[in-house]
Amino acid sequence: MGGPDRDLLYFEDFPVGEVIEAGAYEVTAEEIISFAKQYDPLPFHVDEELAADTMTGGLIASGWHVLSMQMRIIYDSVLYKTASMGSFGLDDVRWVAPVRPGDVLSLKRTTLEKRVSKSRPEMGIIQFKWEVFDQHGELKSITVGPNLVQTRASVEEAGA
């Protein structure tokens, strides 16, 4: 009766080794400052004049803001159409180079490994690596972590 939604991506739709590129998120000074004032008010995140005199040489986005922008790209490119069941978090987060106003961010997702949960067979655990780049191809950040995605098989079994 209730088979899988053909418009959704399930665990089975993410082959190991797959690489996907997505996004074109333009970073603004206003957004950097607004986010930082609320969550990470270091001088090089909240004040362009003060930032010019710091080791960063100018305004840069908080790493936490970079992760938030990354999440927006992930959602807009694939998560909105995925049978997502959440995540356990991230295993690795690295901020490689500063993100500045005017940067246009994109990302590359690599499917590293995957397995069906032993305790919850309706759930697949997929280990992804996410790399964020600017418009010049400069690597800005790398994150690695698991995402939980419903298996198509479990939906088919439930509908049988």
C-alpha positions in Angstrom: 0.0 0.0 0.0 2.5 2.7 1.1 5.6 2.1 -0.9 8.6 4.4 -1.0 8.2 8.0 -2.2 9.8 7.9 -5.6 10.8 11.6 -5.2 12.9 10.9 -2.1 16.5 9.7 -2.0 17.0 6.7 0.3 20.0 5.0 1.8 20.3 2.9 -1.3 20.7 6.0 -3.5 24.1 7.0 -2.1 26.8 4.8 -3.6 30.2 4.7 -1.9 32.7 6.8 -3.8 30.0 9.1 -5.2 31.1 12.7 -5.5 28.5 15.5 -5.9 29.2 19.3 -6.2 26.6 21.9 -5.3 25.9 25.4 -4.2 26.5 29.0 -4.9 26.1 30.7 -1.6 27.3 34.4 -1.6 28.7 35.6 1.7 28.0 39.2 2.8 29.7 41.4 5.4 26.3 42.1 6.9 25.6 38.4 7.4 29.0 37.8 8.9 28.6 40.6 11.4 25.0 39.7 12.3 25.9 36.1 12.9 29.0 36.9 14.9 27.3 39.6 17.0 24.9 36.9 18.2 27.2 33.8 18.4 30.9 34.6 18.1 31.7 38.2 18.7 35.4 38.2 18.2 36.7 41.5 16.7 37.6 40.0 13.3 34.0 38.8 12.9 32.1 41.9 14.0 34.0 45.0 13.0 35.6 45.7 9.7 38.0 48.4 11.0 39.1 46.3 14.0 39.5 43.3 11.8 41.9 45.1 9.5 44.3 45.4 12.4 44.2 41.7 13.4 46.1 38.7 12.1 43.2 38.0 9.6 43.8 41.4 7.9 40.1 41.9 7.5 36.6 40.7 8.3 36.1 36.9 8.2 33.2 34.6 9.0 33.1 32.6 12.2 33.9 28.9 11.6 30.5 28.2 13.2 28.9 30.5 10.6 30.7 28.6 7.8 29.2 25.4 9.1 25.8 27.0 9.1 26.2 28.2 5.5 27.4 24.7 4.6 24.3 23.2 6.1 22.2 25.6 4.0 23.9 24.4 0.9 23.5 20.8 2.0 19.8 21.3 2.6 19.1 23.2 -0.6 21.0 20.7 -2.8 20.0 17.3 -1.4 18.7 17.1 2.1 15.2 18.5 1.3 14.7 15.5 -1.0 16.3 12.9 1.2 14.6 10.5 3.7 16.8 11.9 6.4 16.7 10.6 9.9 19.2 13.1 11.3 22.8 12.7 12.3 25.0 11.7 15.2 27.1 14.8 14.7 30.5 15.4 13.1 33.6 13.3 13.6 36.0 16.0 12.2 35.7 19.7 11.5 38.6 21.7 10.0 38.5 25.4 9.1 41.3 25.5 6.4 41.1 29.1 5.2 39.1 32.2 6.1 35.8 32.9 4.5 35.4 36.6 3.6 32.7 38.9 2.3 32.1 38.4 -1.4 33.1 34.8 -1.3 30.7 32.5 -3.2 30.7 29.1 -1.5 30.1 25.7 -3.0 30.7 22.3 -1.7 31.8 18.8 -2.7 30.2 15.8 -0.9 32.0 12.5 -1.1 30.3 9.3 0.2 33.0 7.5 2.1 31.2 4.5 3.5 27.8 3.2 4.5 26.1 0.4 6.4 22.7 -0.5 7.6 22.2 -0.1 11.4 22.3 -3.5 13.2 19.9 -2.3 15.9 17.6 -0.3 13.6 17.5 -1.9 10.2 15.2 0.8 8.8 18.1 3.2 9.2 21.3 3.4 7.1 24.4 5.2 8.4 26.3 7.0 5.7 29.7 8.6 6.3 30.1 11.7 4.2 33.0 14.1 3.7 31.9 17.7 3.0 34.5 20.2 1.5 33.6 23.9 1.1 35.3 25.9 -1.6 35.2 29.5 -2.7 34.7 30.9 -6.2 38.4 30.4 -6.9 38.4 26.8 -5.9 40.2 27.5 -2.6 39.4 25.0 0.1 37.8 26.7 3.1 36.6 23.9 5.4 36.3 20.1 5.6 33.8 18.2 7.7 33.4 14.4 8.1 30.5 12.7 9.8 27.6 10.3 9.6 24.1 11.0 8.3 21.2 8.7 9.0 19.0 7.9 6.0 16.0 5.7 5.9 16.3 2.5 3.8 14.0 2.1 0.9 13.8 -1.6 1.8 12.2 -0.7 5.2 9.6 1.4 3.5 8.8 -1.3 1.0 8.5 -3.9 3.8 6.2 -1.7 5.7 4.0 -1.2 2.7 3.9 -4.9 1.8 
